Amino acid sequence: MSTVIVVTPLIIAHWPAITAAVTAAIATMGFAVARDAAAELRGHTQTKTKEEIEVDNAEILADAAGREEAIVVQREGIRATFTRDARGTLRVCMEGTGLSKADLRRLGQDLIDRVTQQYVYNRVVTELKAQKMTIVSEEVAEDRTVKVRVRSW
């Protein structure tokens, strides 16, 4: 008997889980974590183009209420800053030179999609293991759709 489950991404997590998903996803797009994110945020005042995107269906649970969090990643003059504000809203601020706001929004949305997919994949695998299910196979299609086959005992 087979069952197909379609997972709708809803991110409700603590900041460390989001940081792990960002770190896992950025490598697939050629980004790297900035060495000193806080210094990068303070020291980077001149920006040619900037676009801020609020991540839908995402809430970062307050590990420390009111504390802002940030992780900065960069690639070839493009900087993406993932932040959690005091209310727990996840945002991505894209900055770069030589790109339009539409280009930055498109790149930012692709980055958000990959982070969301990585987060959901990790949650699904963790839950499957917690339910004592065995992963039989995994397949990633060209469109980045992930198919996971499991066996329940």
N, CA and C atoms as an extended XYZ file, in Angstrom:
459
Properties=species:S:1:pos:R:3:atomname:S:1:resname:S:1:resid:I:1 pbc="F F F"
N         0.837       -1.171        0.000 N   MET     1
C         0.000        0.000        0.000 CA  MET     1
C         0.885        1.238        0.000 C   MET     1
N         0.546        2.220       -0.815 N   SER     2
C         1.322        3.454       -0.916 CA  SER     2
C         0.485        4.638       -0.486 C   SER     2
N         1.173        5.628        0.032 N   THR     3
C         0.536        6.874        0.420 CA  THR     3
C         1.415        8.014       -0.044 C   THR     3
N         0.812        9.051       -0.569 N   VAL     4
C         1.555       10.237       -0.969 CA  VAL     4
C         1.180       11.349       -0.004 C   VAL     4
N         2.181       11.973        0.556 N   ILE     5
C         1.969       13.077        1.480 CA  ILE     5
C         2.614       14.312        0.882 C   ILE     5
N         1.852       15.369        0.765 N   VAL     6
C         2.378       16.643        0.295 CA  VAL     6
C         2.526       17.527        1.527 C   VAL     6
N         3.723       18.024        1.761 N   VAL     7
C         4.007       18.816        2.944 CA  VAL     7
C         3.937       20.298        2.585 C   VAL     7
N         3.104       21.028        3.301 N   THR     8
C         3.016       22.471        3.140 CA  THR     8
C         3.925       23.105        4.170 C   THR     8
N         4.893       23.882        3.719 N   PRO     9
C         5.862       24.424        4.664 CA  PRO     9
C         5.275       25.470        5.600 C   PRO     9
N         5.483       25.264        6.857 N   LEU    10
C         5.139       26.202        7.907 CA  LEU    10
C         6.299       26.152        8.870 C   LEU    10
N         7.002       27.242        8.984 N   ILE    11
C         8.198       27.247        9.825 CA  ILE    11
C         7.862       27.856       11.169 C   ILE    11
N         7.903       27.027       12.191 N   ILE    12
C         7.791       27.503       13.564 CA  ILE    12
C         8.912       26.796       14.307 C   ILE    12
N         9.939       27.552       14.619 N   ALA    13
C        11.135       26.926       15.192 CA  ALA    13
C        11.899       27.910       16.056 C   ALA    13
N        12.908       27.393       16.705 N   HIS    14
C        13.843       28.222       17.450 CA  HIS    14
C        14.939       28.670       16.496 C   HIS    14
N        15.613       29.755       16.829 N   TRP    15
C        16.640       30.317       15.953 CA  TRP    15
C        17.707       29.295       15.564 C   TRP    15
N        18.191       28.436       16.445 N   PRO    16
C        19.208       27.458       16.027 CA  PRO    16
C        18.736       26.540       14.898 C   PRO    16
N        17.460       26.179       14.867 N   ALA    17
C        16.945       25.335       13.779 CA  ALA    17
C        16.942       26.102       12.469 C   ALA    17
N        16.616       27.388       12.508 N   ILE    18
C        16.630       28.212       11.306 CA  ILE    18
C        18.069       28.397       10.837 C   ILE    18
N        18.970       28.644       11.756 N   THR    19
C        20.380       28.805       11.405 CA  THR    19
C        20.909       27.553       10.724 C   THR    19
N        20.548       26.388       11.234 N   ALA    20
C        20.988       25.124       10.623 CA  ALA    20
C        20.417       24.974        9.216 C   ALA    20
N        19.159       25.333        9.020 N   ALA    21
C        18.541       25.229        7.690 CA  ALA    21
C        19.195       26.208        6.720 C   ALA    21
N        19.471       27.431        7.183 N   VAL    22
C        20.146       28.419        6.329 CA  VAL    22
C        21.517       27.909        5.930 C   VAL    22
N        22.274       27.423        6.898 N   THR    23
C        23.627       26.935        6.635 CA  THR    23
C        23.617       25.776        5.644 C   THR    23
N        22.672       24.877        5.773 N   ALA    24
C        22.595       23.727        4.858 CA  ALA    24
C        22.164       24.156        3.459 C   ALA    24
N        21.272       25.126        3.362 N   ALA    25
C        20.730       25.518        2.065 CA  ALA    25
C        21.649       26.435        1.269 C   ALA    25
N        22.391       27.295        1.938 N   ILE    26
C        23.166       28.306        1.208 CA  ILE    26
C        24.280       27.709        0.365 C   ILE    26
N        24.814       26.601        0.791 N   ALA    27
C        25.915       25.990        0.046 CA  ALA    27
C        25.470       25.567       -1.350 C   ALA    27
N        24.212       25.180       -1.501 N   THR    28
C        23.721       24.749       -2.804 CA  THR    28
C        23.598       25.914       -3.777 C   THR    28
N        23.638       27.139       -3.252 N   MET    29
C        23.512       28.315       -4.104 CA  MET    29
C        24.804       29.108       -4.195 C   MET    29
N        25.875       28.576       -3.610 N   GLY    30
C        27.161       29.249       -3.691 CA  GLY    30
C        27.385       30.338       -2.667 C   GLY    30
N        26.513       30.449       -1.678 N   PHE    31
C        26.691       31.441       -0.621 CA  PHE    31
C        27.564       30.864        0.483 C   PHE    31
N        28.146       31.740        1.277 N   ALA    32
C        28.920       31.336        2.452 CA  ALA    32
C        28.548       32.260        3.600 C   ALA    32
N        28.627       31.765        4.816 N   VAL    33
C        28.323       32.578        5.992 CA  VAL    33
C        29.421       33.622        6.151 C   VAL    33
N        29.005       34.873        6.383 N   ALA    34
C        29.969       35.939        6.631 CA  ALA    34
C        30.686       35.647        7.934 C   ALA    34
N        31.952       35.967        8.000 N   ARG    35
C        32.771       35.610        9.176 CA  ARG    35
C        32.273       36.204       10.470 C   ARG    35
N        32.025       37.488       10.497 N   ASP    36
C        31.540       38.155       11.699 CA  ASP    36
C        30.261       38.887       11.332 C   ASP    36
N        29.138       38.199       11.503 N   ALA    37
C        27.852       38.740       11.062 CA  ALA    37
C        27.534       40.075       11.721 C   ALA    37
N        27.800       40.212       13.001 N   ALA    38
C        27.493       41.468       13.695 CA  ALA    38
C        28.333       42.611       13.133 C   ALA    38
N        29.610       42.375       12.891 N   ALA    39
C        30.468       43.408       12.321 CA  ALA    39
C        30.049       43.729       10.895 C   ALA    39
N        29.644       42.717       10.156 N   GLU    40
C        29.170       42.928        8.787 CA  GLU    40
C        27.947       43.837        8.800 C   GLU    40
N        27.039       43.613        9.731 N   LEU    41
C        25.833       44.435        9.806 CA  LEU    41
C        26.165       45.870       10.181 C   LEU    41
N        27.077       46.069       11.133 N   ARG    42
C        27.453       47.413       11.565 CA  ARG    42
C        28.285       48.124       10.515 C   ARG    42
N        29.206       47.422        9.894 N   GLY    43
C        30.169       48.044        8.998 CA  GLY    43
C        29.670       48.280        7.593 C   GLY    43
N        28.562       47.692        7.209 N   HIS    44
C        28.086       47.795        5.831 CA  HIS    44
C        26.999       48.855        5.739 C   HIS    44
N        27.399       50.094        5.405 N   THR    45
C        26.432       51.178        5.364 CA  THR    45
C        26.076       51.596        3.947 C   THR    45
N        26.984       51.436        2.987 N   GLN    46
C        26.688       51.828        1.614 CA  GLN    46
C        26.175       50.635        0.829 C   GLN    46
N        25.004       50.815        0.262 N   THR    47
C        24.396       49.748       -0.510 CA  THR    47
C        23.803       50.358       -1.764 C   THR    47
N        24.050       49.744       -2.883 N   LYS    48
C        23.478       50.237       -4.134 CA  LYS    48
C        22.002       49.855       -4.225 C   LYS    48
N        21.698       48.584       -4.004 N   THR    49
C        20.318       48.124       -4.099 CA  THR    49
C        20.004       47.253       -2.892 C   THR    49
N        18.795       47.415       -2.355 N   LYS    50
C        18.400       46.667       -1.163 CA  LYS    50
C        16.939       46.272       -1.302 C   LYS    50
N        16.627       45.034       -0.953 N   GLU    51
C        15.244       44.545       -1.007 CA  GLU    51
C        15.002       43.672        0.218 C   GLU    51
N        13.939       43.963        0.962 N   GLU    52
C        13.612       43.192        2.160 CA  GLU    52
C        12.384       42.331        1.897 C   GLU    52
N        12.480       41.063        2.304 N   ILE    53
C        11.403       40.101        2.076 CA  ILE    53
C        11.018       39.489        3.412 C   ILE    53
N         9.732       39.535        3.734 N   GLU    54
C         9.240       38.854        4.934 CA  GLU    54
C         8.879       37.432        4.544 C   GLU    54
N         9.336       36.471        5.312 N   VAL    55
C         9.089       35.064        5.003 CA  VAL    55
C         7.698       34.693        5.487 C   VAL    55
N         6.844       34.286        4.539 N   ASP    56
C         5.476       33.883        4.871 CA  ASP    56
C         5.480       32.598        5.688 C   ASP    56
N         4.495       32.450        6.538 N   ASN    57
C         4.304       31.224        7.325 CA  ASN    57
C         5.534       30.847        8.136 C   ASN    57
N         6.207       31.843        8.686 N   ALA    58
C         7.395       31.567        9.482 CA  ALA    58
C         7.354       32.374       10.770 C   ALA    58
N         7.606       31.692       11.852 N   GLU    59
C         7.682       32.351       13.153 CA  GLU    59
C         8.833       31.727       13.918 C   GLU    59
N         9.730       32.579       14.365 N   ILE    60
C        10.861       32.095       15.143 CA  ILE    60
C        10.475       32.215       16.609 C   ILE    60
N        10.476       31.091       17.284 N   LEU    61
C        10.092       31.095       18.696 CA  LEU    61
C        11.138       31.829       19.513 C   LEU    61
N        10.682       32.557       20.495 N   ALA    62
C        11.576       33.391       21.295 CA  ALA    62
C        12.357       32.555       22.299 C   ALA    62
N        13.634       32.332       22.015 N   ASP    63
C        14.513       31.701       22.999 CA  ASP    63
C        14.792       32.699       24.114 C   ASP    63
N        14.978       33.939       23.715 N   ALA    64
C        15.159       35.036       24.656 CA  ALA    64
C        14.263       36.161       24.149 C   ALA    64
N        13.174       36.399       24.816 N   ALA    65
C        12.151       37.333       24.339 CA  ALA    65
C        12.746       38.690       24.018 C   ALA    65
N        12.369       39.218       22.868 N   GLY    66
C        12.791       40.555       22.486 CA  GLY    66
C        14.167       40.637       21.882 C   GLY    66
N        14.913       39.547       21.832 N   ARG    67
C        16.279       39.578       21.320 CA  ARG    67
C        16.277       39.392       19.811 C   ARG    67
N        16.939       40.306       19.116 N   GLU    68
C        17.038       40.173       17.670 CA  GLU    68
C        18.172       39.216       17.322 C   GLU    68
N        17.998       38.479       16.258 N   GLU    69
C        18.983       37.511       15.787 CA  GLU    69
C        19.282       37.809       14.327 C   GLU    69
N        20.477       37.447       13.859 N   ALA    70
C        20.811       37.646       12.454 CA  ALA    70
C        21.877       36.655       12.022 C   ALA    70
N        21.792       36.256       10.753 N   ILE    71
C        22.855       35.489       10.126 CA  ILE    71
C        23.056       36.107        8.746 C   ILE    71
N        24.299       36.402        8.412 N   VAL    72
C        24.626       37.070        7.165 CA  VAL    72
C        25.378       36.090        6.274 C   VAL    72
N        24.916       35.966        5.025 N   VAL    73
C        25.584       35.123        4.040 CA  VAL    73
C        25.883       35.984        2.824 C   VAL    73
N        26.920       35.607        2.082 N   GLN    74
C        27.288       36.420        0.935 CA  GLN    74
C        27.838       35.573       -0.201 C   GLN    74
N        27.728       36.164       -1.403 N   ARG    75
C        28.234       35.528       -2.616 CA  ARG    75
C        28.442       36.614       -3.656 C   ARG    75
N        29.628       36.711       -4.174 N   GLU    76
C        29.941       37.588       -5.303 CA  GLU    76
C        29.270       38.954       -5.218 C   GLU    76
N        29.456       39.656       -4.129 N   GLY    77
C        28.901       40.994       -3.984 CA  GLY    77
C        27.441       41.051       -3.583 C   GLY    77
N        26.828       39.911       -3.364 N   ILE    78
C        25.435       39.865       -2.915 CA  ILE    78
C        25.424       39.414       -1.467 C   ILE    78
N        24.694       40.135       -0.650 N   ARG    79
C        24.617       39.821        0.774 CA  ARG    79
C        23.162       39.554        1.138 C   ARG    79
N        22.922       38.450        1.832 N   ALA    80
C        21.587       38.118        2.327 CA  ALA    80
C        21.665       38.068        3.845 C   ALA    80
N        20.811       38.832        4.493 N   THR    81
C        20.794       38.870        5.951 CA  THR    81
C        19.453       38.323        6.433 C   THR    81
N        19.499       37.184        7.114 N   PHE    82
C        18.315       36.586        7.715 CA  PHE    82
C        18.209       37.153        9.127 C   PHE    82
N        17.056       37.727        9.461 N   THR    83
C        16.889       38.307       10.795 CA  THR    83
C        15.593       37.839       11.434 C   THR    83
N        15.622       37.818       12.723 N   ARG    84
C        14.450       37.566       13.550 CA  ARG    84
C        14.260       38.821       14.369 C   ARG    84
N        13.104       39.461       14.225 N   ASP    85
C        12.884       40.675       14.996 CA  ASP    85
C        12.327       40.331       16.376 C   ASP    85
N        12.051       41.344       17.162 N   ALA    86
C        11.593       41.147       18.543 CA  ALA    86
C        10.262       40.400       18.616 C   ALA    86
N         9.448       40.474       17.556 N   ARG    87
C         8.159       39.776       17.534 CA  ARG    87
C         8.277       38.353       17.008 C   ARG    87
N         9.457       37.965       16.516 N   GLY    88
C         9.648       36.611       16.011 CA  GLY    88
C         9.474       36.469       14.517 C   GLY    88
N         9.314       37.579       13.796 N   THR    89
C         9.142       37.528       12.352 CA  THR    89
C        10.477       37.284       11.664 C   THR    89
N        10.485       36.347       10.708 N   LEU    90
C        11.689       36.050        9.938 CA  LEU    90
C        11.670       36.892        8.671 C   LEU    90
N        12.784       37.593        8.420 N   ARG    91
C        12.928       38.432        7.234 CA  ARG    91
C        14.279       38.145        6.580 C   ARG    91
N        14.328       38.405        5.275 N   VAL    92
C        15.577       38.309        4.542 CA  VAL    92
C        15.786       39.637        3.832 C   VAL    92
N        16.923       40.255        4.081 N   CYS    93
C        17.277       41.507        3.414 CA  CYS    93
C        18.368       41.183        2.400 C   CYS    93
N        18.075       41.432        1.131 N   MET    94
C        19.017       41.177        0.048 CA  MET    94
C        19.679       42.498       -0.336 C   MET    94
N        21.005       42.497       -0.457 N   GLU    95
C        21.735       43.690       -0.846 CA  GLU    95
C        22.752       43.316       -1.913 C   GLU    95
N        22.944       44.203       -2.875 N   GLY    96
C        23.935       43.936       -3.904 CA  GLY    96
C        24.093       45.103       -4.846 C   GLY    96
N        25.154       45.067       -5.609 N   THR    97
C        25.402       46.103       -6.598 CA  THR    97
C        25.173       45.525       -7.986 C   THR    97
N        24.687       46.370       -8.876 N   GLY    98
C        24.481       45.955      -10.250 CA  GLY    98
C        23.251       45.093      -10.478 C   GLY    98
N        22.383       44.974       -9.481 N   LEU    99
C        21.156       44.186       -9.612 CA  LEU    99
C        19.957       45.060       -9.288 C   LEU    99
N        18.851       44.798       -9.963 N   SER   100
C        17.623       45.534       -9.673 CA  SER   100
C        16.959       44.950       -8.429 C   SER   100
N        15.983       45.674       -7.907 N   LYS   101
C        15.225       45.163       -6.768 CA  LYS   101
C        14.508       43.868       -7.134 C   LYS   101
N        14.011       43.800       -8.382 N   ALA   102
C        13.327       42.585       -8.843 CA  ALA   102
C        14.298       41.399       -8.878 C   ALA   102
N        15.538       41.639       -9.326 N   ASP   103
C        16.547       40.571       -9.342 CA  ASP   103
C        16.861       40.108       -7.927 C   ASP   103
N        17.022       41.069       -7.020 N   LEU   104
C        17.306       40.723       -5.628 CA  LEU   104
C        16.131       39.989       -4.999 C   LEU   104
N        14.907       40.409       -5.305 N   ARG   105
C        13.720       39.736       -4.760 CA  ARG   105
C        13.645       38.304       -5.281 C   ARG   105
N        13.922       38.103       -6.556 N   ARG   106
C        13.881       36.760       -7.151 CA  ARG   106
C        14.954       35.864       -6.508 C   ARG   106
N        16.169       36.380       -6.367 N   LEU   107
C        17.237       35.620       -5.738 CA  LEU   107
C        16.915       35.346       -4.269 C   LEU   107
N        16.375       36.345       -3.580 N   GLY   108
C        16.001       36.180       -2.181 CA  GLY   108
C        14.905       35.144       -2.006 C   GLY   108
N        13.921       35.152       -2.913 N   GLN   109
C        12.837       34.181       -2.820 CA  GLN   109
C        13.353       32.766       -3.069 C   GLN   109
N        14.285       32.622       -4.008 N   ASP   110
C        14.885       31.308       -4.257 CA  ASP   110
C        15.643       30.828       -3.025 C   ASP   110
N        16.357       31.738       -2.385 N   LEU   111
C        17.090       31.401       -1.161 CA  LEU   111
C        16.119       30.998       -0.048 C   LEU   111
N        15.036       31.744        0.107 N   ILE   112
C        14.008       31.417        1.110 CA  ILE   112
C        13.410       30.044        0.822 C   ILE   112
N        13.119       29.785       -0.445 N   ASP   113
C        12.542       28.492       -0.812 CA  ASP   113
C        13.467       27.339       -0.444 C   ASP   113
N        14.745       27.511       -0.686 N   ARG   114
C        15.698       26.433       -0.354 CA  ARG   114
C        15.851       26.254        1.147 C   ARG   114
N        15.867       27.351        1.876 N   VAL   115
C        15.951       27.262        3.339 CA  VAL   115
C        14.704       26.576        3.880 C   VAL   115
N        13.531       26.962        3.366 N   THR   116
C        12.270       26.352        3.796 CA  THR   116
C        12.274       24.861        3.488 C   THR   116
N        12.710       24.495        2.290 N   GLN   117
C        12.749       23.085        1.917 CA  GLN   117
C        13.690       22.306        2.839 C   GLN   117
N        14.848       22.866        3.141 N   GLN   118
C        15.801       22.192        4.017 CA  GLN   118
C        15.221       22.020        5.418 C   GLN   118
N        14.560       23.062        5.912 N   TYR   119
C        13.946       22.998        7.232 CA  TYR   119
C        12.873       21.908        7.270 C   TYR   119
N        11.977       21.916        6.270 N   VAL   120
C        10.890       20.936        6.234 CA  VAL   120
C        11.440       19.523        6.080 C   VAL   120
N        12.427       19.340        5.216 N   TYR   121
C        13.037       18.021        5.024 CA  TYR   121
C        13.594       17.492        6.352 C   TYR   121
N        14.337       18.328        7.063 N   ASN   122
C        14.906       17.896        8.347 CA  ASN   122
C        13.825       17.550        9.359 C   ASN   122
N        12.740       18.331        9.386 N   ARG   123
C        11.631       18.038       10.312 CA  ARG   123
C        10.952       16.723        9.969 C   ARG   123
N        10.709       16.498        8.667 N   VAL   124
C        10.048       15.264        8.234 CA  VAL   124
C        10.903       14.055        8.577 C   VAL   124
N        12.183       14.102        8.261 N   VAL   125
C        13.084       12.974        8.546 CA  VAL   125
C        13.155       12.723       10.051 C   VAL   125
N        13.233       13.774       10.831 N   THR   126
C        13.279       13.625       12.291 CA  THR   126
C        12.006       12.957       12.811 C   THR   126
N        10.858       13.395       12.309 N   GLU   127
C         9.579       12.806       12.741 CA  GLU   127
C         9.442       11.358       12.289 C   GLU   127
N         9.888       11.059       11.080 N   LEU   128
C         9.833        9.671       10.600 CA  LEU   128
C        10.656        8.757       11.501 C   LEU   128
N        11.832        9.201       11.848 N   LYS   129
C        12.692        8.400       12.731 CA  LYS   129
C        12.077        8.257       14.123 C   LYS   129
N        11.454        9.327       14.605 N   ALA   130
C        10.802        9.272       15.917 CA  ALA   130
C         9.639        8.286       15.926 C   ALA   130
N         9.008        8.106       14.770 N   GLN   131
C         7.884        7.166       14.653 CA  GLN   131
C         8.361        5.760       14.270 C   GLN   131
N         9.675        5.544       14.329 N   LYS   132
C        10.288        4.231       14.039 CA  LYS   132
C        10.043        3.779       12.600 C   LYS   132
N         9.993        4.738       11.675 N   MET   133
C         9.844        4.398       10.263 CA  MET   133
C        11.225        4.353        9.622 C   MET   133
N        11.369        3.483        8.630 N   THR   134
C        12.641        3.325        7.943 CA  THR   134
C        12.571        4.032        6.597 C   THR   134
N        13.560        4.861        6.311 N   ILE   135
C        13.636        5.511        5.009 CA  ILE   135
C        14.229        4.503        4.040 C   ILE   135
N        13.447        4.130        3.036 N   VAL   136
C        13.857        3.136        2.047 CA  VAL   136
C        14.665        3.793        0.937 C   VAL   136
N        14.209        4.956        0.457 N   SER   137
C        14.937        5.665       -0.588 CA  SER   137
C        14.554        7.141       -0.573 C   SER   137
N        15.438        7.931       -1.161 N   GLU   138
C        15.204        9.356       -1.322 CA  GLU   138
C        15.597        9.733       -2.742 C   GLU   138
N        14.839       10.639       -3.323 N   GLU   139
C        15.110       11.074       -4.687 CA  GLU   139
C        14.853       12.570       -4.785 C   GLU   139
N        15.773       13.275       -5.424 N   VAL   140
C        15.598       14.702       -5.674 CA  VAL   140
C        15.478       14.887       -7.179 C   VAL   140
N        14.329       15.389       -7.624 N   ALA   141
C        14.085       15.603       -9.046 CA  ALA   141
C        14.779       16.879       -9.516 C   ALA   141
N        14.797       17.089      -10.831 N   GLU   142
C        15.432       18.281      -11.390 CA  GLU   142
C        14.800       19.568      -10.879 C   GLU   142
N        13.497       19.531      -10.600 N   ASP   143
C        12.809       20.726      -10.093 CA  ASP   143
C        12.949       20.864       -8.578 C   ASP   143
N        13.844       20.088       -7.983 N   ARG   144
C        14.173       20.077       -6.549 CA  ARG   144
C        13.066       19.476       -5.688 C   ARG   144
N        12.105       18.790       -6.297 N   THR   145
C        11.105       18.063       -5.539 CA  THR   145
C        11.786       16.877       -4.871 C   THR   145
N        11.506       16.675       -3.602 N   VAL   146
C        12.119       15.586       -2.849 CA  VAL   146
C        11.076       14.507       -2.615 C   VAL   146
N        11.425       13.280       -2.975 N   LYS   147
C        10.551       12.137       -2.732 CA  LYS   147
C        11.267       11.217       -1.753 C   LYS   147
N        10.587       10.916       -0.664 N   VAL   148
C        11.138       10.052        0.368 CA  VAL   148
C        10.208        8.847        0.502 C   VAL   148
N        10.751        7.661        0.333 N   ARG   149
C         9.964        6.431        0.514 CA  ARG   149
C        10.302        5.860        1.877 C   ARG   149
N         9.263        5.533        2.605 N   VAL   150
C         9.459        5.004        3.966 CA  VAL   150
C         8.717        3.682        4.117 C   VAL   150
N         9.160        2.950        5.098 N   ARG   151
C         8.509        1.693        5.456 CA  ARG   151
C         8.136        1.786        6.926 C   ARG   151
N         6.884        1.467        7.188 N   SER   152
C         6.390        1.491        8.557 CA  SER   152
C         6.245        0.044        9.035 C   SER   152
N         6.679       -0.210       10.227 N   TRP   153
C         6.603       -1.574       10.782 CA  TRP   153
C         5.505       -1.674       11.775 C   TRP   153
